[in-house]
Amino acid sequence: MKQVIEKAREGGWDGSDEYGGEYTMDDYLESIEKIVLDPKFWEALGKVEGWDESDEDAQPGWKEKMNGLTPHIIEGGDIDSYFNRLFPSI
């Protein structure tokens, strides 16, 4: 997950909370459940990974990836296994 968080930061996600708090990587790793609920996190990942819209009517690729997490968890997966599927080389 550390590499995924670093990718999101590369894409412009600053990871600050609504109060402007700044966090260390350890803080991020301890609150991964909160991070994956942040659309800005996914949007930043999309910028780095090139998850663009396929046409005018399609939702952005990052939203498709974000929305894929819930069914994955319902089917018995977890956050780490979902990101391992998205980023098999990490």
Buried (B, 14 or more C-beta within 10 A) or exposed (E): BEEBBBBBBEBEBEBEEEEEEEBEEEEBEEEBEEBBEBEBBBBBBBBBBEBEBEEEEEEBBBBBBBEEBEEBBEEEBEBEEBBBEBBEEE
